[in-house]
Amino acid sequence: MSTYVYGITAASHPALPKKLSGVGDPPRPVRVLTEADLAALVSDAPDGLRPKRRDLLAHQAVLAETGAAGCVLPMRFGSVAPDDGSVTDVLAERAEHYKERLRELDGKVEYNVKAVHDEEAVLHRVLSENPEIRAMTEANRQAGGGTYDQRLRLGETVVSAVKAREAADAVEVRGALEPVAAAVSTGPESAGWLANLSFLVDRRAAETFVTAVEATRKAFPHLELRLNGPLPPYSFVEPGPAEPADSVLGADAGEE
């Protein structure tokens, strides 16, 4: 029977809540595998596991329940090892790395911030900032709309200006929020988003961080910001030395 892995914690972590269950239908009971000073939260892995909403929520619920009592290094959904022995072997081999991450992430949570332009608002901003675009727009208006080539050139110039504004705004959003976070990680590019950033935040500073996001919204009315969190620190569970990025117990995890 293969083993599904939810996360790694210290062996001294408080006991699991009674009858804690995880993924699968019926849900598999969650249990603990220990190796020296470390523990892995696992269950039997169901056959044919797919990222269905029920199982995604079950994975997150296990991390939320156990994380409330102490630091847990979260694994991504679908982390499966061949058997229990494989899990404990990895805990032993990479013990120092996991212990260091547990110390570093203790008392911290993750917030994910995504940013996108409000299309109408950013066009107004680009127009106000760019004299060339204003002049081209006015010239086309006076010419009854302008020729095909003139309209094409205007469109290309606007697109270029919007892309430049996207890059600048991504830097601005990061710069506004990074000072109130312990660390920041750039997420994979997502269609439609000009920024996809994850911030590591001390639990005690969570309110300060959320307030900073609201202030950023007000400072950049041409942006729409999506805030997701607090989450387990998925983006900050880094692979250990010489460890493949897709290793079962080494990959950072995230369900956005």
TATAJO-V544504 format. One record per helix or strand of 2 or more residues. SS is the DSSP state (hx for helix, st for strand). FROM is the first residue (numbers start at 1). TO is the last residue. If there is no record, write none. Layout:
{{SS/FROM/TO} {SS/FROM/TO}}
This chain:
{{st/3/10} {st/31/35} {st/38/44} {hx/53/67} {st/72/74} {st/80/81} {hx/84/93} {hx/95/105} {st/108/117} {hx/119/129} {hx/131/142} {hx/148/178} {st/183/186} {st/195/202} {hx/203/219} {st/223/231} {hx/234/236}}
